[in-house]
Amino acid sequence: MPRFKLVQSSILLVTISVCFAGCVQRRLIVRSQPEGAFVSIDNQPIGYTPLSAPYTYSGTRKIRLEKDGFKTVDVEQRIRPKWFDTFPISFVTNNFWPRELRDERLLDFQLEPKDQASENLLLERANQLRGDVNRGTVTAPLH
């Protein structure tokens, strides 16, 4: 009979462990001002801001934001693990923690407008190049 109790206890323990298996949800939330910038993370296209994307591991991520009329933003963002994502604690929180843990990281970017050349400056430069061509003083570009 004691052996039967041991088997029952073992089955109960495994069942409880499976039912209460821990879970860590990790998300990057990327926002930009102005909104609508195209986002790539680690050279993978993700979408347009504002957006939320899952991630699996902490570490350094290459983030790129692009929007017409604005300078491209390239950053290497370090994402440090939270207390529940460091070994050996992570083993318990990922497998046996009784409820879901959330790790949400907010990345906020301010986009800067591209420098726009004035129309008069462009026309002046075009006339200068036209005059150089007519005089034969334009040299071929260096390769």
Secondary structure, 3 states (H helix, E strand, C coil): CHHHHHHHHHHHHHHHHHHCCCEEEEEEEEEEECCCCEEEECCEEEEECCEEEECCCCEEEEEEEECCCECCEEEEEEECCCHHHCCCHHHHHHHCCCCEEEEEEEEEEECCECCCCCHHHHHHHHHHHHHHHHHCCCCCCCC
